[in-house]
Amino acid sequence: MNSERFWQEVLSVLRLGSECVLISVVEHSGSVPGITGAKAVVTPDVLIGTVGGGVAEDRLVRGSRSSHPLEPSLQTFRHTPNEGGTYCSGKQTFAILPLSKIDIPTIEELIQALTENTECHLRLDSNGIHVMQGNSASEVEESSATDWQFDELVGVHDVLTIIGGGHISLALSRVIATLGMRIRVLDNRHNVATMADNCWAHEKRVVDYREIRRHIASGERSYVAIMTHGHGHDLEVLAALIDTDLRYLALLGSRAKVAKLTAVLRERGVSTDLIKRVKAPAGIPIHSHTPAEIAISIAAEIVKLRDSSSS
């Protein structure tokens, strides 16, 4: 977990002078509750984030609160009925790092990189936490129990652009904010209450839908969900983006609406192959009706697609 929200909470704790400990999964194998990159910060009273929950997290949290002074270390947890007391099957290696006020500049630098989407990497090692320039694969290097290093690429995110700032856009932003993606919301209306209330989006802009294409980045990290306030706007945006190189292009609506809009596109000469690329209706079929249910179905579809390359 390398979200601005997570690290802002950590920064607030450090600025208050509270003691805290960073726990990060730096290696995993098998079926485990928290994969490489998962993070939590433990204070005497609060747990920020999670490394998967369950027995392993409980032991690490209790250990972080009871051991003083705490030194940077690596700890391995094996998930077996005999050793770990769980029915998962796998192994996790955790980096345990005490944080203090001297780490505030590093956390501030990390937050800036995340905010500006600047590529860098986070290094956790036996000497503490650091932000390094450039990039590096997520891996742990261990030469001894007291000499180890884990590098993780941060500052570059998958981006979800939600076109339309209504109730479902608000609900979807809230869900996607937990998934480590950058969220942009675009609408062609001023003073939309649900857009103003959207505290999860990293960027909110009023745009002209006739120029929508220039507001959308292309490539494997770009995801787009269309949910404007009118069928005409939906058609306008979809027609402009349907041949754009995107990882995900989805259209919210009923099957009847989708059939009508795609028929119009066919009449305009849009190929069947391009139309088939569009996820429409958006979301996996879970009989969703409310904004929250629809948001979950779309988020699940995004996760399934995003993580398919690693399955």
LUMKOLFI-959675 format. One record per residue (C-alpha): residue in one letter; x, z, y. Coordinates in steps of 0.001 Angstrom, whole numbers, plus 500000, padded with zeros to 6 digits. Last residue first. Layout:
aXZY...
***
This chain:
s497607487367485197s499944487137488171s498609483843489536s495004485028489092d495506487928491512r494261486145494611l491425484367492811k489997487471491140v490582489509494294i488746486959496430e485774486823494053a485625490623493993a485666490723497792i482771488256497886s480681490332495461i481528493566497272a480507492087500624i477200490887499143e476469494401497888a477319495975501260p475263493410503193t472276494088500911h471034491576498317s473496491234495434h472337489954492057i475902490360490715p476900486697490809i480487486496492135g480751485801495831a480063482911498181p477203480557497298a479158478417497343k482863478701496646v484005475385498112r486465473395496018k483581471500494391i482751469897497749l486261468483498019d486090466968494534t482616465537495214s484020463565498131v482671463836501672g481006460526502617r478603461742505283e475716461587502814r477785463821500534l478169466344503359v474415466343503949a473812467003500260t476325469870500442l474295471441503236k470965471194501389a472319472404498055v474021475368499726k470803476321501518a468802476161498303r471452478147496432s471175480867499049g473898481461501596l477493482372502356l480047479575502228a483495480066500752l486902478499501236y489798480103499360r493475479219499010l493213476792501908d494588473293502575t491916471894504910d489601469170503590i486444471293503847l487385472823507196a485541470729509808a482550469988507581l482269473683506710v482328474702510375e479628472248511480l477501472910508411d477598476664508942h476840476166512628g473763474146511780h472696476681509187g472761479450511800h474276482873512481t477665482077510909m478805483183507469i481828481089506466a484511482876504435v488097481636504800y491256482591502898s494775481606504000r497806482828502061e498184479659499995g498286477387503023s496448476499506225a495983478539509381i492542478356510970h491983478431514760r492751474747515250r490014473837512796i487353475767514636e487383473514517705r483693472531517585y483053476130516554d484070477234520056v485752480598519772v485088484296520456r487867486340518878k488355489443516761e491752490313515238h492907493088512934a489375493598511643w488535497080510372c487020498518513571n484081496108513506d481575497721515888a482087495025518532m481436492388515880t478269494159514788a477107494351518416v477679490667519242n478524490576522941h479707486961523176r478808484331520624n480987481639519019d482276483972516328l485659484559514695v486708487588512646r490290487915511429i491326490303508646r494841490796507262m494777491655503579g495934494910501981l492884495399499782t491227498409501442a490540496464504648i488749493875502489v485861496303501916r485322497175505595s485760493578506682l483099492516504174a480581494995505588l481178493812509164s480988490154508171i477801490929506257h476248492440509393g477219489645511762g480521488391513162g480633484834511885i483648482975510566i485552485493508480t489241484666508337l490968486422505446v494745486472505720d497159487123502858h499917489158504360v503526489004505472g504911492154507092v506260493667503900l508629492661501099e509681495598498941d513188496840498158f513850499834495875q517239501568495695w518964504083493446d521910506496493421t521046510093492477a519711509485488974s522348506822488494s522912503091488966e519287502291489628e518006499108491212v514251498898491710e512543495627492455s510130494064494885a511831490858495950s513751490747499197n513162489509502693g514900489431506034q515437492462508250m515501495964506781v513162498890507417h514485502157505953i513271505192503987g515512507901502537n519055508369501273s518351507961497538d516575504730498320l513363503250499660r513768499936501441l510923498203503221h511378494531503798c510962492217506742e508609489389507684t506722489879510944n502921490016510715e502830491455514263t500917494568513233l502816494944509971a506192494586511669q505143497025514408i503962499534511822l507324499325510045e509224499894513280e507056502931514056i507670504287510550t511418503878511038p511320505538514459i509316508482513005d511715509117510094i513635511827511968k510352513715512290s510260514357508547l509628512585505253p510462513830501729l510937510938499292i509763510686495676a510185507243494141f507921506809491124t508472504975487850q505343504136485888k505006503462482173g502375502012479897s499386502637477686c496419504416479204y494700506969476976t496067509901478934g497805513190478087g501106511864479340e503372512535476375n501020512650473378p498076510533474522t500477508024476092h501090507055479706r504787507548480329f505718508961483730t509143508348485229q510511510195488253l513003508904490797s514377511325493361p514794512169497026e515283515943497357l512585518575497880p513508521918499412h511173523267498327s509138522236495277s505493523396495224r503703520748497295s505553517774495885g505127519068492345r501378519481492775v501094515937494136l503295514521491388r501370516285488628d497991515154489990e499204511593490477a500370511357486868v497241512959485421g494699510742487122g494971508972490454g496511505559490867v499325505964493349t496905506919496100g496545506920499879i496845509986502108l496587513331500286v495918516316502543d496566520061502704p500286520765502220t500986517097502958v501318514353500348v501772510692501181a500602508077498716k501830504638497800a501119501737495441g503906499137495616t504303498671491875i500989499257490090g498766502353489925p496396503145487045v498639501876484212s498197499266481492g501684498082480603s504701498220482871h505425499758486255e508216500019488778v508587501354492315v505339503331492509s505657505250495764i505307508949496585l506085509918500188v506309513647500893c505029515527503925e505801518509506112s503793518615509302g505459518217512701l502351516846514393r504236513615515003l504928513376511271v501252513635510353s500254511049512945l502924508675511639v501563509007508096e498070508160509336q499463505161511208w501279504171507998f498031503988506038r496105502187508784e498877499655509321s498663498729505661n501559498815503228m500000500000500000
***
